[in-house]
Amino acid sequence: MVEYQTAKDNVDRILGVAPLEKELEKKKEFHR
């Protein structure tokens, strides 16, 4: 269960967090 959750979190980071960070960077650049 724990190993599965960790793997899922890793996938969520790859598919979700990384693109989200890019979007946040774009917003930061925009607000400048």
N, C-alpha and C positions, 0 to 999 in steps of 0.2 A: 504493500500500500504506500509506504513512504517512498520507495524507489519509483513507483508509478507517479506519485504526486510530483516528485522532483523532476522526472522526465517531462511531465506535462508543463511544469513551470518553465523549464528550459525552452520548450516549444513555444509557450506563450511569449517568452522574452524575444525569441527569434522572430516570430510572426507578428507580434503585437507591440512590444515595448520598443524595439529598434525603430520601426517606422514611426511610432509615436514620438520618439526622441527627435527624429528628423523633422517632423511637423513642428515640434516645439522650437527647434532651431530656426526654422523658417519664420515662425511667429516672432521670435526674438529679433531676427534680422529686420523684419517688417516694422516692428515697433521702434527700432532705432531710426 
